Structures are given as structure tokens and as C-alpha cells.
Amino acid sequence: MTSVARRPGGSRYLPDLTTATEHLSVEQTRITVRTPQRRADEYFVRGHLEDAFDFWAAAGSAANVAMQLGWPEVAYGVMESKVESGALMKHPWKRLRTTEQYLAVAILGTDEERAAYAEAINWAHRQVRSTESSPVKYNAFDRELQMWVAACLFIGFEDTHQLLHGRMDPEQAEKFYQSARPLATTLQVTDDMWPATRADFDHYWNVACERISYDEQQAKFINDLVDLRMINPLLGLPLRGLLRFLTIGSLPPLFREKLGFRWRPIDQRRYDNLFLFVGFVNRFLPRPLRFGGFYIVMRDLRRRIRKGKPLV
């Protein structure tokens, strides 16, 4: 059994990961990536999470939110949040901007920039706590809930990156994984909570996925998100079918099953073929076009810090 760090004093959500037995398999908790394995000399740029900052990564963003909301404490923290200015269903474009800026500053930012953005997020998180009427108890400062969210973010980046550029071998996957630690540690997650190795992370992930559950309210929220109920219907209607297809395809089988999403073998073949095509086209697109979005939001963040403007 691999050794996985856990929060001092034990976990309120998971068993002791150093002794916990996995009851779920990778076939249940991860999507299948059928793109060919890349050769060592083909590894994209420098083997860092920054290499996954491709605009195609947005294809699985709704699926990633659905995965995060699989822990009820995270779901109700989002659905009951009193921070209206950052509410996903009321201000989707602002929420998109702040989420992308968090991802950008975590990986591209300096220690000072990460600290500034973390403090801005802390201001919002102080207002996200359960009440007596909440179905579950939650607190946005809970490190284990933040660890789960960060783990989902990493899974999303790794899956999309491999769909576009080919499966990584163990050495490439380890290097990519180690660069992802700031996704968690930019907030309250301590360094020793991030599993030490890629194999340790797999163990954490499979055990953590055993907590996945969706009630009717969670499922409705996710379906409203996938159907783009929060944006203008004139814009949302043409994109609804494609987003639902990409979302269901980007969810591991366990999550699809829990949400009651139908996914047929023919759907999987279409999904695989789509990314084979997109990955091929992607080779010929200039890097500034594919990566420009994250660098733009990073410049905007630096401008906001410089001018003393609100960051979230």
C-alpha cells in the first residue's frame, strides 16, 4: 500500500488513506483515453501543467464542475452561497473569469500574486458556511473540501491534455503531476496533503470517489448548468447539445451512473473520433491562439493588483 499524507488528526470525510482499501477501479473513476501514447521526444514543451492551458481544455469544464459537486458539502456550498456576485447561475461570465484567473495564478503566478489572490478568495469563502437548514454541514475553508476540488481540477487538465496530445508514460505523468501541486496549495491545502506521487494520487482519488453522491437538487443544478440555463437562450440554445455531449463524455463512468446520464458505445466512438480530429488540427494552430486566454486573464489579474482593483 502506498503512503499518502493526510490532514493531521485524521479525516472527517475519508478513512485513513495509508490503510484504506480501494473498492473502485480506474475503469470506474477515470475516462478512457484512446489516443496513442506519445514518444518521449514528442512530449509537449516542458512536461508542466502549463502545457495543458489550451483553450480546448474548456471542453470538459462543465464535467469538472459536476465532478466537484459530487461531494455534497462542495455542492451545497456552491448552491447555497451567499456571495451573489460570484454565483455561477447568476453571474456566469464573472465566475468563469475568476475561475480561470485562479487556475492561471496558481500555475503561472509568483508567490506574491498567489497570496494576493488567495486572500481575495478567502474574503468570499468567509461567507460560505452551512446553516441550520442546510442538508449537510460545510465550510469553504475546509482543507479537505478544497483538496477534493483541486483533485478534480487536476483530473480535468490531465484528461484533456492526453486526449489532445496522447497518453503520457509513467515518467511524463509523474512530472506533469508534480507541477500541479499549486492547484491545491494556493488556498488552505497544506503541502503534505497533496499526495506525494502520482500513484499516491490515484489511491486518494479512488478512495475519495467512494463519497460521490447526488441528490435531486444537485442533479437539477448540474443539468441546468449543462443546459446553459444561466445565459441568454439565444446564445445557449445552439450550444446546448454539444455541451451536453462533451460533458457526459468527459465524466468518468461512476459519475455518469450516479447522475443517470445515458452514454452508449456509439457515443464513446464519436467522442474518441472528435478528439482524434481536434488533436490533429490542434498541432497546426499557433501556440498564442491556443494558450492566449490564460495569459490574457493573467495580465488582467496583474493589472487589477497594480491598480488596487477587486480580484474576485
GIJO-V486064 format. One record per residue. N is the residue number from 1. RES is the residue in one small letter. D_FIRST is the distance of its C-alpha to the first C-alpha in Angstrom with 2 decimals. Layout:
BEGIN
n:N res:RES d_first:D_FIRST
n:N res:RES d_first:D_FIRST
END
This chain:
BEGIN
n:1 res:m d_first:0.00
n:2 res:t d_first:3.78
n:3 res:s d_first:6.56
n:4 res:v d_first:9.19
n:5 res:a d_first:12.67
n:6 res:r d_first:14.62
n:7 res:r d_first:18.29
n:8 res:p d_first:19.53
n:9 res:g d_first:20.55
n:10 res:g d_first:18.03
n:11 res:s d_first:18.31
n:12 res:r d_first:21.29
n:13 res:y d_first:19.91
n:14 res:l d_first:16.16
n:15 res:p d_first:14.00
n:16 res:d d_first:11.83
n:17 res:l d_first:9.26
n:18 res:t d_first:6.97
n:19 res:t d_first:7.20
n:20 res:a d_first:8.77
n:21 res:t d_first:8.79
n:22 res:e d_first:10.27
n:23 res:h d_first:13.80
n:24 res:l d_first:15.23
n:25 res:s d_first:15.23
n:26 res:v d_first:16.14
n:27 res:e d_first:19.56
n:28 res:q d_first:20.09
n:29 res:t d_first:18.94
n:30 res:r d_first:20.35
n:31 res:i d_first:23.78
n:32 res:t d_first:24.47
n:33 res:v d_first:25.86
n:34 res:r d_first:28.27
n:35 res:t d_first:29.87
n:36 res:p d_first:29.80
n:37 res:q d_first:27.29
n:38 res:r d_first:29.13
n:39 res:r d_first:29.95
n:40 res:a d_first:28.94
n:41 res:d d_first:32.56
n:42 res:e d_first:32.72
n:43 res:y d_first:30.12
n:44 res:f d_first:31.86
n:45 res:v d_first:33.49
n:46 res:r d_first:30.79
n:47 res:g d_first:27.37
n:48 res:h d_first:27.38
n:49 res:l d_first:27.07
n:50 res:e d_first:30.82
n:51 res:d d_first:31.22
n:52 res:a d_first:30.19
n:53 res:f d_first:33.08
n:54 res:d d_first:35.12
n:55 res:f d_first:37.39
n:56 res:w d_first:35.92
n:57 res:a d_first:32.78
n:58 res:a d_first:34.95
n:59 res:a d_first:34.77
n:60 res:g d_first:31.54
n:61 res:s d_first:32.33
n:62 res:a d_first:33.37
n:63 res:a d_first:30.27
n:64 res:n d_first:28.19
n:65 res:v d_first:30.22
n:66 res:a d_first:29.71
n:67 res:m d_first:25.92
n:68 res:q d_first:26.19
n:69 res:l d_first:28.48
n:70 res:g d_first:25.96
n:71 res:w d_first:24.93
n:72 res:p d_first:28.19
n:73 res:e d_first:28.36
n:74 res:v d_first:28.53
n:75 res:a d_first:30.96
n:76 res:y d_first:33.35
n:77 res:g d_first:33.23
n:78 res:v d_first:34.52
n:79 res:m d_first:36.93
n:80 res:e d_first:38.44
n:81 res:s d_first:38.56
n:82 res:k d_first:41.86
n:83 res:v d_first:41.78
n:84 res:e d_first:44.16
n:85 res:s d_first:44.65
n:86 res:g d_first:41.05
n:87 res:a d_first:40.86
n:88 res:l d_first:39.51
n:89 res:m d_first:42.06
n:90 res:k d_first:44.98
n:91 res:h d_first:44.50
n:92 res:p d_first:42.26
n:93 res:w d_first:43.55
n:94 res:k d_first:43.02
n:95 res:r d_first:39.49
n:96 res:l d_first:38.84
n:97 res:r d_first:40.29
n:98 res:t d_first:38.31
n:99 res:t d_first:35.00
n:100 res:e d_first:35.72
n:101 res:q d_first:36.82
n:102 res:y d_first:33.61
n:103 res:l d_first:31.61
n:104 res:a d_first:34.17
n:105 res:v d_first:34.30
n:106 res:a d_first:30.53
n:107 res:i d_first:30.33
n:108 res:l d_first:33.93
n:109 res:g d_first:35.20
n:110 res:t d_first:35.75
n:111 res:d d_first:34.24
n:112 res:e d_first:37.58
n:113 res:e d_first:37.64
n:114 res:r d_first:34.14
n:115 res:a d_first:35.23
n:116 res:a d_first:38.44
n:117 res:y d_first:36.82
n:118 res:a d_first:34.18
n:119 res:e d_first:37.07
n:120 res:a d_first:38.90
n:121 res:i d_first:36.00
n:122 res:n d_first:35.65
n:123 res:w d_first:39.28
n:124 res:a d_first:38.53
n:125 res:h d_first:35.33
n:126 res:r d_first:37.30
n:127 res:q d_first:39.17
n:128 res:v d_first:36.21
n:129 res:r d_first:35.55
n:130 res:s d_first:35.70
n:131 res:t d_first:38.89
n:132 res:e d_first:39.78
n:133 res:s d_first:40.39
n:134 res:s d_first:37.05
n:135 res:p d_first:34.96
n:136 res:v d_first:31.80
n:137 res:k d_first:31.46
n:138 res:y d_first:30.54
n:139 res:n d_first:31.21
n:140 res:a d_first:31.03
n:141 res:f d_first:29.94
n:142 res:d d_first:26.72
n:143 res:r d_first:23.99
n:144 res:e d_first:21.36
n:145 res:l d_first:23.92
n:146 res:q d_first:24.64
n:147 res:m d_first:21.00
n:148 res:w d_first:20.98
n:149 res:v d_first:24.28
n:150 res:a d_first:23.17
n:151 res:a d_first:20.13
n:152 res:c d_first:22.68
n:153 res:l d_first:25.00
n:154 res:f d_first:22.55
n:155 res:i d_first:21.79
n:156 res:g d_first:25.58
n:157 res:f d_first:26.33
n:158 res:e d_first:23.79
n:159 res:d d_first:24.98
n:160 res:t d_first:28.62
n:161 res:h d_first:28.36
n:162 res:q d_first:26.93
n:163 res:l d_first:29.49
n:164 res:l d_first:32.21
n:165 res:h d_first:31.22
n:166 res:g d_first:28.89
n:167 res:r d_first:25.20
n:168 res:m d_first:23.44
n:169 res:d d_first:21.64
n:170 res:p d_first:18.21
n:171 res:e d_first:20.13
n:172 res:q d_first:22.49
n:173 res:a d_first:19.93
n:174 res:e d_first:18.13
n:175 res:k d_first:21.58
n:176 res:f d_first:22.63
n:177 res:y d_first:19.64
n:178 res:q d_first:20.17
n:179 res:s d_first:23.80
n:180 res:a d_first:23.06
n:181 res:r d_first:21.95
n:182 res:p d_first:25.57
n:183 res:l d_first:25.47
n:184 res:a d_first:23.67
n:185 res:t d_first:24.90
n:186 res:t d_first:28.54
n:187 res:l d_first:28.60
n:188 res:q d_first:27.03
n:189 res:v d_first:23.34
n:190 res:t d_first:22.39
n:191 res:d d_first:20.94
n:192 res:d d_first:17.76
n:193 res:m d_first:17.15
n:194 res:w d_first:16.89
n:195 res:p d_first:13.29
n:196 res:a d_first:13.40
n:197 res:t d_first:12.76
n:198 res:r d_first:13.57
n:199 res:a d_first:10.12
n:200 res:d d_first:9.09
n:201 res:f d_first:12.34
n:202 res:d d_first:11.78
n:203 res:h d_first:8.99
n:204 res:y d_first:11.57
n:205 res:w d_first:14.31
n:206 res:n d_first:13.39
n:207 res:v d_first:12.84
n:208 res:a d_first:15.97
n:209 res:c d_first:17.95
n:210 res:e d_first:17.95
n:211 res:r d_first:20.51
n:212 res:i d_first:22.87
n:213 res:s d_first:26.33
n:214 res:y d_first:29.87
n:215 res:d d_first:33.04
n:216 res:e d_first:36.51
n:217 res:q d_first:37.13
n:218 res:q d_first:33.99
n:219 res:a d_first:34.75
n:220 res:k d_first:38.36
n:221 res:f d_first:37.49
n:222 res:i d_first:35.26
n:223 res:n d_first:37.95
n:224 res:d d_first:40.58
n:225 res:l d_first:38.54
n:226 res:v d_first:38.12
n:227 res:d d_first:41.83
n:228 res:l d_first:42.78
n:229 res:r d_first:44.76
n:230 res:m d_first:44.74
n:231 res:i d_first:46.84
n:232 res:n d_first:50.37
n:233 res:p d_first:50.71
n:234 res:l d_first:52.73
n:235 res:l d_first:49.75
n:236 res:g d_first:47.06
n:237 res:l d_first:48.57
n:238 res:p d_first:48.54
n:239 res:l d_first:44.87
n:240 res:r d_first:43.56
n:241 res:g d_first:42.94
n:242 res:l d_first:41.19
n:243 res:l d_first:38.93
n:244 res:r d_first:37.95
n:245 res:f d_first:37.17
n:246 res:l d_first:35.06
n:247 res:t d_first:33.27
n:248 res:i d_first:32.35
n:249 res:g d_first:31.36
n:250 res:s d_first:29.08
n:251 res:l d_first:27.19
n:252 res:p d_first:24.08
n:253 res:p d_first:25.00
n:254 res:l d_first:23.39
n:255 res:f d_first:25.61
n:256 res:r d_first:28.63
n:257 res:e d_first:28.31
n:258 res:k d_first:28.07
n:259 res:l d_first:31.09
n:260 res:g d_first:33.04
n:261 res:f d_first:33.60
n:262 res:r d_first:34.93
n:263 res:w d_first:33.64
n:264 res:r d_first:35.15
n:265 res:p d_first:34.39
n:266 res:i d_first:37.56
n:267 res:d d_first:36.30
n:268 res:q d_first:33.14
n:269 res:r d_first:35.40
n:270 res:r d_first:37.62
n:271 res:y d_first:34.76
n:272 res:d d_first:33.43
n:273 res:n d_first:37.01
n:274 res:l d_first:37.74
n:275 res:f d_first:34.99
n:276 res:l d_first:35.92
n:277 res:f d_first:39.43
n:278 res:v d_first:38.52
n:279 res:g d_first:36.26
n:280 res:f d_first:39.18
n:281 res:v d_first:41.70
n:282 res:n d_first:39.46
n:283 res:r d_first:39.78
n:284 res:f d_first:43.47
n:285 res:l d_first:43.41
n:286 res:p d_first:43.94
n:287 res:r d_first:41.06
n:288 res:p d_first:43.17
n:289 res:l d_first:43.71
n:290 res:r d_first:40.08
n:291 res:f d_first:38.72
n:292 res:g d_first:41.83
n:293 res:g d_first:40.80
n:294 res:f d_first:38.05
n:295 res:y d_first:40.30
n:296 res:i d_first:43.14
n:297 res:v d_first:41.26
n:298 res:m d_first:40.08
n:299 res:r d_first:43.74
n:300 res:d d_first:44.73
n:301 res:l d_first:42.24
n:302 res:r d_first:43.64
n:303 res:r d_first:47.13
n:304 res:r d_first:46.34
n:305 res:i d_first:44.98
n:306 res:r d_first:48.05
n:307 res:k d_first:50.47
n:308 res:g d_first:48.82
n:309 res:k d_first:48.28
n:310 res:p d_first:45.70
n:311 res:l d_first:42.35
n:312 res:v d_first:41.24
END
